[in-house]
Amino acid sequence: MSGGSTAPIKISQESMIHQELKVDTFSLMVNYPDPFLDQQDSLMDEALDPEQGKAKGLTQTPGLRPVNVSPPVVFNPGDLKYTGYIGNSNTKQRTGIVTYKGAEYMVRINDKVDLWKVVSIASKSLKVKADGQNYTINMEN
């Protein structure tokens, strides 16, 4: 094909190879365990079994699996106890002493512990802000 000829090439019938199509000798295994699913999750096993799923009120949705959702964590003012404060006579700042969920903390204004932030420290009470709300924690006697 020298000289840049672009003429089509003719293929004779004799040069074509005829192959006979053979039937596939393999089969797909449909009941294999899904590698992306936790096989120990009995609820998921029931959801995948149409007979058990119907009995339990579950429906099978291909490609979806149940998601464990934890309840939202909210501040419980009962977990916070105000036991006193220490005052600094030079800076006039107070350090509050609190017990939260069994652990003792020394806190100052604007300190954050878990879900709450210290707003003010008074002699008989501590004010904190959590979940967008203000709470007053009175000193225990």
Contact map, one row per residue, 1 for C-alpha under 8 A:
111110000000000000000000000000000000000000000000000000000000000000000000000000000000000000000000000000000000000000000000000000000000000000000
111110000000000000000000000000000000000000000000000000000000000000000000000000000000000000000000000000000000000000000000000000000000000000000
111110000000000000000000000000000000000000000000000000000000000000000000000000000000000000000000000000000000000000000000000000000000000000000
111111000000000000000000000000000000000000000000000000000000000000000000000000000000000000000000000000000000000000000000000000000000000000000
111111100000000000000000000000000000000000000000000000000000000000000000000000000000000000000000000000000000000000000000000000000000000000000
000111110000000000000000000000000000000000000000000000000000000000000000000000000000000000000000000000000000000000000000000000000000000000000
000011111000000000000000000000000000000000000000000000000000000000000000000000000000000000000000000000000000000000000000000000000000000000000
000001111100000000000000000000000000000000000000000000000000000000000000000000000000000000000000000000000000000000000000000000000000000000000
000000111110000000000000000000000000000000000000000000000000000000000000000000000000000000000000000000000000000000000000000000000000000000000
000000011111000000000000000000000000000000000000000000000000000000000000000000000000000000000000000000000000000000000000000000000000000000000
000000001111101100000000000000000000000000000000000000000000000000000000000000000000000000000000000000000000000000000000000000000000000000000
000000000111111100000000000000000000000000000000000000000000000000000000000000000000000000000000000000000000000000000000000000000000000000000
000000000011111100000000000000000000000000000000000000000000000000000000000000000000000000000000000000000000000000000000000000000000000000000
000000000001111110000000000000000000000000000000000000000000000000000000000000000000000000000000000000000000000000000000000000000000000000000
000000000011111110000000000000000000000000000000000000000000000000000000000000000000000000000000000000000000000000000000000000000000000000000
000000000011111111000000000000000000000000000000000000000000000000000000000000000000000000000000000000000000000000000000000000000000000000000
000000000000011111100000000000000000000000000000000000000000000000000000000000000000000000000000000000000000000000000000000000000000000000000
000000000000000111110000000000000000000000000000000000000000000000000000000000000000000000000000000000000000000000000000000000000000000000000
000000000000000011111000000000000000000000000000000000000000000000000000000000000000000000000000000000000000000000000000000000000000000000000
000000000000000001111100000000000000000000000000000000000000000000000000000000000000000000000000000000000000000000000000000000000000000000000
000000000000000000111110000000000000000000000000000000000000000000000000000000000000000000000000000000000000000000000000000000000000000000000
000000000000000000011111000000000000000000000000000000000000000000000000000000000000000000000000000000000000000000000000000000000000000000000
000000000000000000001111100000000000000000000000000000000000000000000000000000000000000000000000000000000000000000000000000000000000000000000
000000000000000000000111110000000000000000000000000000000000000000000000000000000000000000000000000000000000000000000000000000000000000000000
000000000000000000000011111000000000000000000000000000000000000000000000000000000000000000000000000000000000000000000000000000000000000000000
000000000000000000000001111100000000000000000000000000000000000000000000000000000000000000000000000000000000000000000000000000000000000000000
000000000000000000000000111110000000000000000000000000000000000000000000000000000000000000000000000000000000000000000000000000000000000000000
000000000000000000000000011111000000000000000000000000000000000000000000000000000000000000000000000000000000000000000000000000000000000000000
000000000000000000000000001111110000000000000000000000000000000000000000000000000000000000000000000000000000000000000000000000000000000000000
000000000000000000000000000111110000000000000000000000000000000000000000000000000000000000000000000000000000000000000000000000000000000000000
000000000000000000000000000011111000000000000000000000000000000000000000000000000000000000000000000000000000000000000000000000000000000000000
000000000000000000000000000011111100000000000000000000000000000000000000000000000000000000000000000000000000000000000000000000000000000000000
000000000000000000000000000000111110001000000000000000000000000000000000000000000000000000000000000000000000000000000000000000000000000000000
000000000000000000000000000000011111100000000000000000000000000000000000000000000000000000000000000000000000000000000000000000000000000000000
000000000000000000000000000000001111110000000000000000000000000000000000000000000000000000000000000000000000000000000000000000000000000000000
000000000000000000000000000000000111110000000000000000000000000000000000000000000000000000000000000000000000000000000000000000000000000000000
000000000000000000000000000000000111111000000000000000000000000000000000000000000000000000000000000000000000000000000000000000000000000000000
000000000000000000000000000000000011111110010000000000000000000000000000000000000000000000000000000000000000000000000000000000000000000000000
000000000000000000000000000000001000111111011000000000000000000000000000000000000000000000000000000000000000000000000000000000000000000000000
000000000000000000000000000000000000011111000000000000000000000000000000000000000000000000000000000000000000000000000000000000000000000000000
000000000000000000000000000000000000011111111000000000000000000000000000000000000000000000000000000000000000000000000000000000000000000000000
000000000000000000000000000000000000001111111100000000000000000000000000000000000000000000000000000000000000000000000000000000000000000000000
000000000000000000000000000000000000000011111110000000000000000000000000000000000000000000000000000000000000000000000000000000000000000000000
000000000000000000000000000000000000011011111111000000000000000011000000000000000000000000000000000000000000000000000000000000000000000000000
000000000000000000000000000000000000001011111111100000000000000000000000000000000000000000000000000000000000000000000000000000000000000000000
000000000000000000000000000000000000000001111111110110000000000000000000000000000000000000000000000000000000000000000000000000000000000000000
000000000000000000000000000000000000000000111111110110000111000000000000000000000000000000000000000000000000000000000000000000000000000000000
000000000000000000000000000000000000000000011111110010000001000000000000000000000000000000000000000000000000000000000000000000000000000000000
000000000000000000000000000000000000000000001111111110000000000000000000000000000000000000000000000000000000000000000000000000000000000000000
000000000000000000000000000000000000000000000111111111000011000000000000000000000000000000000000000000000000000000000000000000000000000000000
000000000000000000000000000000000000000000000000111111100000000000000000000000000000000000000000000000000000000000000000000000000000000000000
000000000000000000000000000000000000000000000110111111110000000000000000000000000000000000000000000000000000000000000000000000000000000000000
000000000000000000000000000000000000000000000111111111111111000000000000000000000000000000000000000000000000000000000000000000000000000000000
000000000000000000000000000000000000000000000000011111111110000000000000000000000000000000000000000000000000000000000000000000000000000000000
000000000000000000000000000000000000000000000000001111111100000000000000000000000000000000000000000000000000000000000000000000000000000000000
000000000000000000000000000000000000000000000000000111111100000000000000000000000000000000000000000000000000000000000000000000000000000000000
000000000000000000000000000000000000000000000000000011111110000000000000000000000000000000000000000000000000000000000000000000000000000000000
000000000000000000000000000000000000000000000010000011111111000000000000000000000000000000000000000000000000000000000000000000000000000000000
000000000000000000000000000000000000000000000010010011001111100000000000000000000000000000000000000000000000000000000000000000000000000000000
000000000000000000000000000000000000000000000011010010000111110000000000000000000000000000000000000000000000000000000000000000000000000000000
000000000000000000000000000000000000000000000000000000000011111110000000000000000000000000000000000000000000000000000000000000000000000000000
000000000000000000000000000000000000000000000000000000000001111100000000000000000000000000000000000000000000000000000000000000000000000000000
000000000000000000000000000000000000000000000000000000000000111110000000000000000000000000000000000000000000000000000000000000000000000000000
000000000000000000000000000000000000000000000000000000000000111111000000000000000000000000000000000000000000000000000000000000000000000000000
000000000000000000000000000000000000000000010000000000000000101111100000000000000000000000000000000000000000000000000000000000000000000000000
000000000000000000000000000000000000000000010000000000000000000111110000000000000000000000000000000000000000000000000000000000000000000000000
000000000000000000000000000000000000000000000000000000000000000011111000000000000000000000000000000000000000000000000000000000000000000000000
000000000000000000000000000000000000000000000000000000000000000001111100000000000000000000000000000000000000000000000000000000000000000000000
000000000000000000000000000000000000000000000000000000000000000000111110000000000000000000000000000000000000000000000000000000000000000000000
000000000000000000000000000000000000000000000000000000000000000000011111000000000000000000000000000000000000000000000000000000000000000000000
000000000000000000000000000000000000000000000000000000000000000000001111100000000000000000000000000000000000000000000000000000000000000000000
000000000000000000000000000000000000000000000000000000000000000000000111110000000000000000000000000000000000000000000000000000000000000000000
000000000000000000000000000000000000000000000000000000000000000000000011111000000000000000000000000000000000000000000000000000000000000000000
000000000000000000000000000000000000000000000000000000000000000000000001111100000000000000000000000000000000000000100000000000000010000000000
000000000000000000000000000000000000000000000000000000000000000000000000111110000000000000000000000000000000000000110000000000000110000000000
000000000000000000000000000000000000000000000000000000000000000000000000011111110000000000000000000000000000000000000000000000000000000000000
000000000000000000000000000000000000000000000000000000000000000000000000001111110000000000000000000000000000000000000000000000000000001010000
000000000000000000000000000000000000000000000000000000000000000000000000000111111000000000000000000000000000000000000000000000000000000000000
000000000000000000000000000000000000000000000000000000000000000000000000000111111000000000000000001110000000000000000000000000000000000000000
000000000000000000000000000000000000000000000000000000000000000000000000000111111100000000000000011110000000000000000000000000000000000010000
000000000000000000000000000000000000000000000000000000000000000000000000000001111110000000000000011100000000000000000000000000000000000011110
000000000000000000000000000000000000000000000000000000000000000000000000000000011111000000000001111000000000000000000000000011000000000011110
000000000000000000000000000000000000000000000000000000000000000000000000000000001111100000000001111000000000000000000000000000000000000000110
000000000000000000000000000000000000000000000000000000000000000000000000000000000111110000000001110000000000000000000000001100000000000000100
000000000000000000000000000000000000000000000000000000000000000000000000000000000011111000000111100000000000000000000000101000000000000000000
000000000000000000000000000000000000000000000000000000000000000000000000000000000001111100000111100000000000000000000000000000000000000000000
000000000000000000000000000000000000000000000000000000000000000000000000000000000000111110011110000000000000000000000000000000000000000000000
000000000000000000000000000000000000000000000000000000000000000000000000000000000000011111111100000000000000000000000000000000000000000000000
000000000000000000000000000000000000000000000000000000000000000000000000000000000000001111111000000000000000000000000000000000000000000000000
000000000000000000000000000000000000000000000000000000000000000000000000000000000000000111110000000000000000000000000000000000000000000000000
000000000000000000000000000000000000000000000000000000000000000000000000000000000000000111111000000000000000000000000000000000000000000000000
000000000000000000000000000000000000000000000000000000000000000000000000000000000000001111111100000000000000000000000000000000000000000000000
000000000000000000000000000000000000000000000000000000000000000000000000000000000000001110111110000000000000000000000000000000000000000000000
000000000000000000000000000000000000000000000000000000000000000000000000000000000000111100011111000000000001000000000000100000000000000000000
000000000000000000000000000000000000000000000000000000000000000000000000000000000000111000001111100000000111100000000000100000000000000000000
000000000000000000000000000000000000000000000000000000000000000000000000000000000111110000000111110000000111000000000000100001000000000000000
000000000000000000000000000000000000000000000000000000000000000000000000000000000111110000000011111000011110000000000000000000000000000000000
000000000000000000000000000000000000000000000000000000000000000000000000000000011111000000000001111100011110000000000000000000000000000000000
000000000000000000000000000000000000000000000000000000000000000000000000000000111110000000000000111111111000000000000000000000000000000000000
000000000000000000000000000000000000000000000000000000000000000000000000000000111000000000000000011111111000000000000000000000000000000000000
000000000000000000000000000000000000000000000000000000000000000000000000000000110000000000000000001111100000000000000000000000000000000000000
000000000000000000000000000000000000000000000000000000000000000000000000000000000000000000000000001111110000000000000000000000000000000000000
000000000000000000000000000000000000000000000000000000000000000000000000000000000000000000000000001111111000000000000000000000000000000000000
000000000000000000000000000000000000000000000000000000000000000000000000000000000000000000000000111101111100000000000000000000000000000000000
000000000000000000000000000000000000000000000000000000000000000000000000000000000000000000000000111100111110000000000000000000000000000000000
000000000000000000000000000000000000000000000000000000000000000000000000000000000000000000000011110000011111000000000000000000000000000000000
000000000000000000000000000000000000000000000000000000000000000000000000000000000000000000000011110000001111101000000100000000000000000000000
000000000000000000000000000000000000000000000000000000000000000000000000000000000000000000000111000000000111111000000100100000000000000000000
000000000000000000000000000000000000000000000000000000000000000000000000000000000000000000000010000000000011111000001111100000000000000000000
000000000000000000000000000000000000000000000000000000000000000000000000000000000000000000000000000000000001111100001110000000000000000000000
000000000000000000000000000000000000000000000000000000000000000000000000000000000000000000000000000000000011111110001100000000000000000000000
000000000000000000000000000000000000000000000000000000000000000000000000000000000000000000000000000000000000011111111100000000000000000000000
000000000000000000000000000000000000000000000000000000000000000000000000000000000000000000000000000000000000001111111000000000000000000000000
000000000000000000000000000000000000000000000000000000000000000000000000000000000000000000000000000000000000000111110000000000000000000000000
000000000000000000000000000000000000000000000000000000000000000000000000011000000000000000000000000000000000000111111000000000000110000000000
000000000000000000000000000000000000000000000000000000000000000000000000001000000000000000000000000000000000000111111100000000011110000000000
000000000000000000000000000000000000000000000000000000000000000000000000000000000000000000000000000000000000111110111110000000011100000000000
000000000000000000000000000000000000000000000000000000000000000000000000000000000000000000000000000000000011111100011111100001111000000000000
000000000000000000000000000000000000000000000000000000000000000000000000000000000000000000000000000000000000110000001111100001111000000000000
000000000000000000000000000000000000000000000000000000000000000000000000000000000000000000000000000000000000100000000111110001110000000000000
000000000000000000000000000000000000000000000000000000000000000000000000000000000000100000000111000000000001100000000111111011100000000000000
000000000000000000000000000000000000000000000000000000000000000000000000000000000000000000000000000000000000000000000001111111000000000000000
000000000000000000000000000000000000000000000000000000000000000000000000000000000001100000000000000000000000000000000000111110000000000000000
000000000000000000000000000000000000000000000000000000000000000000000000000000000001000000000000000000000000000000000000011111000000000001100
000000000000000000000000000000000000000000000000000000000000000000000000000000000100000000000000000000000000000000000000111111100000000111100
000000000000000000000000000000000000000000000000000000000000000000000000000000000100000000000001000000000000000000000111110111110000000111100
000000000000000000000000000000000000000000000000000000000000000000000000000000000000000000000000000000000000000000000111100011111000011110000
000000000000000000000000000000000000000000000000000000000000000000000000000000000000000000000000000000000000000000011111000001111100011110000
000000000000000000000000000000000000000000000000000000000000000000000000000000000000000000000000000000000000000000011110000000111111111000000
000000000000000000000000000000000000000000000000000000000000000000000000001000000000000000000000000000000000000000111000000000011111111000000
000000000000000000000000000000000000000000000000000000000000000000000000011000000000000000000000000000000000000000110000000000001111100000000
000000000000000000000000000000000000000000000000000000000000000000000000000000000000000000000000000000000000000000000000000000001111110000000
000000000000000000000000000000000000000000000000000000000000000000000000000000000000000000000000000000000000000000000000000000001111111000000
000000000000000000000000000000000000000000000000000000000000000000000000000000000000000000000000000000000000000000000000000000111101111100000
000000000000000000000000000000000000000000000000000000000000000000000000000010000000000000000000000000000000000000000000000000111100111110000
000000000000000000000000000000000000000000000000000000000000000000000000000000000000000000000000000000000000000000000000000011110000011111000
000000000000000000000000000000000000000000000000000000000000000000000000000010011100000000000000000000000000000000000000000011110000001111100
000000000000000000000000000000000000000000000000000000000000000000000000000000001100000000000000000000000000000000000000000111000000000111110
000000000000000000000000000000000000000000000000000000000000000000000000000000001111000000000000000000000000000000000000000111000000000011111
000000000000000000000000000000000000000000000000000000000000000000000000000000001110000000000000000000000000000000000000000000000000000001111
000000000000000000000000000000000000000000000000000000000000000000000000000000000000000000000000000000000000000000000000000000000000000000111
